[in-house]
Amino acid sequence: MTNNEAILRRFRELLQQKRDTFQHYLLVLENQESDIERNDLSALEQHIRLETEVLEQLSAVSRVIVPLQKLGIGAEENDLAPLNASIETLRERIGEQHAKNRDQLSRKTEDLARRIDQLNIPLRARSVYSPGQSASLVNMVL
């Protein structure tokens, strides 16, 4: 196996890893959507942590892929076209899912803000010791 073949094989492996990571990321986003619908904050928090880890993995893979692409590695390989197409499709679906989650969170936030505004909370608690609230009768029966 020549050096170019080894580099091309590694490039293909990295693209497959990127595709798999995108698939995992899409699954995390879809789970976030259901967490938002259910108002499950603890599960949403876990999925956000998982999303951060997935983004770190994508960043690590991209740090290797981008320089290889700039060198033109894999550009003339026809067998990489379906892999690149699936990555682009996943990227688009991820963008759509992000938009759905963002809209859903916005609606939930607006609803929560509206519900908070509708609460009738007294400015301060009433106390028997506060001025202006004195007893009018005192029972002195022994």
Steps between C-alpha positions, in 0.01 A plus 500: 500500500641834399512806717223669298275196538556499876418871523189451289390206715548709815309788341210264420503373861489858628206585274315190622575603858367848425182352348449274803553792736247707304249215528558485875466877523168491314374236741600719796314796348189289441513385863534862607182579310306237694654625827380851420149372423488310830653790698761254629778735604734237645491292180542816293803594705652155443440527127660844492810354667498217247461754219809681626699177494382420147596849381846452648532171308392672179751774558780248549410314180470826306846611613636201308261498204523868403879504441473179296225654288710812449776277367249358250498151648186313402383770259531275195368185669153411371435244774509780761213689334220298667672538836532877455138518383378317810704735719340802329153350541564443869635854535176638350283282725701614802440863403126435465488322836691787664243744363211286627655472847577873511142589399356259751721638778398854404132409524555332837693803626229741383233283660692489826552878494127550438411268788742682732346836402155364583601401852354724766777521755467765773790741509568413861361261749236628739591486863307566818789720606496728199369854555150571384376159605410539864237306689170675553389290798690337779337223706583560866273242659655313792 
